[in-house]
Amino acid sequence: MSAHALYVTAAYAITALVLAGLIGWILLDQRARKRELAELEAAGVKRRSDRTGTAKP
């Protein structure tokens, strides 16, 4: 394998690893935020968007 092909392969591999890490981080963060929202809703905290009867400007 030539030096150029090795460089290109390594660049693609590093990029794939970084993207996989970012996707994993986003999915874990999403689960954490959903869990926090569920805890808040269980404690009786309501979302502003769930209010009924309020006029929107």
Backbone as CSV, one residue per row, in Angstrom:
resi,resn,N_x,N_y,N_z,CA_x,CA_y,CA_z,C_x,C_y,C_z
1,MET,0.854,-1.178,0.000,0.000,0.000,0.000,0.898,1.238,0.000
2,SER,0.585,2.155,-0.879,1.413,3.355,-0.993,1.174,4.281,0.202
3,ALA,2.070,5.206,0.364,1.969,6.144,1.486,0.711,6.996,1.357
4,HIS,0.381,7.356,0.127,-0.824,8.179,-0.081,-2.084,7.398,0.264
5,ALA,-2.174,6.162,-0.157,-3.346,5.332,0.145,-3.460,5.100,1.654
6,LEU,-2.342,4.928,2.315,-2.346,4.756,3.761,-2.851,6.031,4.455
7,TYR,-2.400,7.174,3.970,-2.840,8.462,4.527,-4.346,8.647,4.350
8,VAL,-4.853,8.362,3.154,-6.278,8.527,2.866,-7.100,7.557,3.715
9,THR,-6.661,6.321,3.816,-7.367,5.327,4.627,-7.400,5.744,6.091
10,ALA,-6.287,6.227,6.601,-6.233,6.678,7.987,-7.151,7.879,8.211
11,ALA,-7.186,8.798,7.255,-8.045,9.974,7.383,-9.519,9.568,7.427
12,TYR,-9.906,8.651,6.546,-11.295,8.176,6.548,-11.615,7.428,7.843
13,ALA,-10.697,6.623,8.335,-10.917,5.868,9.569,-11.078,6.812,10.765
14,ILE,-10.234,7.809,10.850,-10.337,8.772,11.951,-11.651,9.540,11.868
15,THR,-12.033,9.935,10.664,-13.295,10.650,10.480,-14.473,9.778,10.894
16,ALA,-14.457,8.509,10.511,-15.532,7.592,10.875,-15.612,7.422,12.394
17,LEU,-14.472,7.324,13.048,-14.450,7.197,14.510,-15.000,8.445,15.190
18,VAL,-14.621,9.610,14.703,-15.102,10.860,15.287,-16.606,10.984,15.105
19,LEU,-17.098,10.684,13.910,-18.541,10.753,13.666,-19.305,9.753,14.512
20,ALA,-18.791,8.542,14.644,-19.439,7.542,15.493,-19.466,8.010,16.951
21,GLY,-18.378,8.622,17.402,-18.340,9.153,18.768,-19.349,10.261,18.979
22,LEU,-19.472,11.163,18.005,-20.441,12.247,18.120,-21.873,11.725,18.119
23,ILE,-22.157,10.757,17.259,-23.498,10.171,17.225,-23.806,9.475,18.539
24,GLY,-22.850,8.740,19.075,-23.036,8.090,20.377,-23.279,9.100,21.480
25,TRP,-22.523,10.177,21.483,-22.681,11.216,22.490,-24.073,11.850,22.401
26,ILE,-24.526,12.120,21.189,-25.849,12.723,20.991,-26.939,11.782,21.491
27,LEU,-26.820,10.491,21.181,-27.840,9.538,21.615,-27.870,9.399,23.144
28,LEU,-26.707,9.367,23.758,-26.660,9.289,25.220,-27.237,10.550,25.856
29,ASP,-26.922,11.708,25.284,-27.449,12.961,25.802,-28.964,13.033,25.635
30,GLN,-29.460,12.523,24.515,-30.903,12.500,24.291,-31.597,11.655,25.357
31,ARG,-31.050,10.506,25.661,-31.636,9.650,26.697,-31.641,10.363,28.047
32,ALA,-30.561,11.062,28.361,-30.478,11.778,29.632,-31.515,12.899,29.699
33,ARG,-31.672,13.658,28.607,-32.665,14.744,28.598,-34.085,14.201,28.713
34,LYS,-34.380,13.082,28.040,-35.709,12.478,28.145,-35.976,12.010,29.571
35,ARG,-34.961,11.459,30.209,-35.098,11.006,31.594,-35.346,12.201,32.515
36,GLU,-34.626,13.298,32.298,-34.833,14.500,33.102,-36.231,15.064,32.903
37,LEU,-36.716,15.082,31.666,-38.066,15.566,31.404,-39.106,14.693,32.084
38,ALA,-38.911,13.381,32.043,-39.849,12.469,32.694,-39.870,12.705,34.204
39,GLU,-38.708,12.944,34.799,-38.642,13.213,36.239,-39.349,14.522,36.577
40,LEU,-39.141,15.542,35.770,-39.795,16.825,36.013,-41.307,16.707,35.867
41,GLU,-41.766,16.010,34.840,-43.201,15.845,34.644,-43.812,15.012,35.762
42,ALA,-43.074,14.013,36.256,-43.564,13.209,37.376,-43.660,14.049,38.652
43,ALA,-42.812,15.063,38.768,-42.834,15.934,39.940,-43.905,17.016,39.814
44,GLY,-44.595,17.071,38.673,-45.672,18.027,38.506,-45.298,19.279,37.745
45,VAL,-44.086,19.367,37.282,-43.668,20.534,36.510,-44.237,20.377,35.102
46,LYS,-44.886,21.420,34.630,-45.498,21.376,33.299,-44.689,22.212,32.317
47,ARG,-44.813,21.883,31.051,-44.158,22.649,29.998,-45.015,23.861,29.651
48,ARG,-44.377,24.946,29.302,-45.119,26.136,28.890,-45.948,25.863,27.645
49,SER,-45.468,25.008,26.774,-46.186,24.719,25.536,-47.435,23.877,25.782
50,ASP,-47.559,23.260,26.965,-48.726,22.437,27.281,-49.873,23.240,27.886
51,ARG,-49.668,24.512,28.126,-50.715,25.320,28.734,-51.868,25.476,27.757
52,THR,-53.068,25.351,28.265,-54.245,25.545,27.434,-54.937,26.832,27.828
53,GLY,-55.607,27.427,26.881,-56.369,28.646,27.172,-55.568,29.916,27.171
54,THR,-54.342,29.868,26.781,-53.544,31.104,26.727,-53.522,31.596,25.297
55,ALA,-53.617,32.882,25.168,-53.609,33.485,23.828,-52.176,33.656,23.363
56,LYS,-51.965,33.340,22.122,-50.630,33.533,21.544,-50.599,34.873,20.835
57,PRO,-49.558,35.645,21.059,-49.475,36.979,20.414,-49.281,36.882,18.921
